[in-house]
């Protein structure tokens, strides 16, 4: 399992959100971000191999970008947020789990374990 993991739960359906594209970004300038890695959630809504095994993030600010619009469009579900971006801070070499609780018109997140 990589240092950074995520999972998405579709709270409207009460099940994992599979097949959602996720990108990890790092600052590349005052208003720019560069992609470090990307992946897609599995059937359980999880992405456990976003970083190659053994790769560590340096302390700093990062962002996860979730392509939520494409997820909802696959099922013709009206939605408000085509993309969800979550900025977070890595302070050390601990494991960071960033879950996304998602529905068509809202979302929530927290630092998981």
Wavefront OBJ file of the C-alpha trace (Angstrom):
o trace
v 0.000 0.000 0.000
v 1.309 3.455 -0.850
v 1.874 6.285 1.620
v -1.229 8.011 0.211
v -4.536 6.212 -0.254
v -8.106 7.266 -0.891
v -11.549 5.834 -1.276
v -14.879 7.208 -2.411
v -18.261 6.296 -1.020
v -21.368 7.316 -2.937
v -23.586 8.265 0.002
v -26.715 8.490 -2.159
v -26.438 4.879 -3.250
v -24.749 3.637 -0.090
v -21.940 1.931 -1.986
v -18.385 2.511 -3.202
v -17.805 4.756 -6.214
v -15.878 2.586 -8.663
v -14.097 3.794 -11.767
v -13.408 7.358 -10.652
v -10.227 8.916 -12.042
v -8.039 10.482 -9.345
v -4.938 12.635 -9.824
v -2.338 13.655 -7.243
v -0.960 17.153 -7.788
v 1.798 19.258 -6.247
v 2.388 23.006 -6.459
v 4.366 24.080 -9.525
v 4.242 27.824 -8.942
v 2.061 30.487 -7.335
v -1.082 29.413 -9.189
v -0.030 26.225 -10.992
v -0.129 22.530 -10.103
v 1.649 19.601 -11.719
v 0.451 16.012 -11.768
v 2.604 13.554 -9.822
v 0.463 10.447 -10.217
v -2.975 9.254 -11.271
v -5.163 6.204 -10.972
v -8.738 4.945 -10.887
v -10.777 3.659 -7.962
v -11.363 -0.087 -7.934
v -14.669 -1.952 -7.488
v -14.510 -1.174 -3.753
v -14.054 2.557 -4.475
v -10.445 2.416 -3.263
v -7.152 3.567 -4.723
v -4.326 2.009 -2.725
v -1.473 2.210 -5.240
v -1.486 5.883 -6.209
v 2.231 6.197 -5.438
v 4.701 3.534 -6.506
v 5.615 1.220 -3.637
v 8.307 2.825 -1.500
v 7.897 6.323 -2.957
v 7.360 8.951 -0.245
v 5.941 12.438 -0.457
v 8.098 15.263 0.847
v 6.448 17.461 3.470
v 4.247 20.055 1.809
v 0.845 20.795 0.341
v -0.747 18.439 -2.185
v -4.072 18.101 -3.918
v -6.225 15.153 -4.943
v -8.432 15.824 -7.961
v -11.435 13.519 -8.369
v -13.223 13.374 -11.756
v -16.692 13.114 -10.218
v -18.606 14.436 -13.230
v -17.637 11.480 -15.414
v -18.701 9.108 -12.614
v -22.196 10.609 -12.452
v -22.512 10.945 -16.225
v -22.024 7.181 -16.651
v -25.351 6.685 -14.879
v -27.064 9.824 -16.267
v -27.214 11.265 -12.755
v -27.668 15.045 -12.590
v -24.840 16.533 -10.520
v -23.360 19.860 -9.457
v -19.632 19.220 -8.967
v -17.854 17.938 -12.101
v -14.536 17.878 -10.213
v -13.746 17.713 -6.508
v -10.337 18.902 -5.351
v -9.063 18.290 -1.842
v -5.939 20.110 -0.676
v -4.070 18.629 2.276
v -0.737 18.891 4.038
v 1.826 16.109 4.370
v 3.869 16.748 7.502
v 5.848 13.530 7.872
v 6.285 10.004 6.498
v 3.066 8.700 8.065
v 0.336 7.041 6.024
v -2.220 9.534 4.691
v -5.736 8.337 3.858
v -8.047 10.924 2.281
v -11.607 9.597 1.882
v -14.325 11.312 -0.136
v -17.995 10.962 0.798
v -19.838 11.908 -2.361
v -23.355 12.588 -3.589
v -24.556 14.428 -6.716
v -24.956 17.762 -4.918
v -22.416 17.657 -2.126
v -19.332 16.050 -0.663
v -17.379 15.707 2.566
v -13.909 14.552 3.488
v -11.743 13.905 6.547
v -8.341 12.517 7.398
v -8.842 8.792 7.622
v -6.658 6.085 9.049
l 1 2 3 4 5 6 7 8 9 10 11 12 13 14 15 16 17 18 19 20 21 22 23 24 25 26 27 28 29 30 31 32 33 34 35 36 37 38 39 40 41 42 43 44 45 46 47 48 49 50 51 52 53 54 55 56 57 58 59 60 61 62 63 64 65 66 67 68 69 70 71 72 73 74 75 76 77 78 79 80 81 82 83 84 85 86 87 88 89 90 91 92 93 94 95 96 97 98 99 100 101 102 103 104 105 106 107 108 109 110 111 112 113
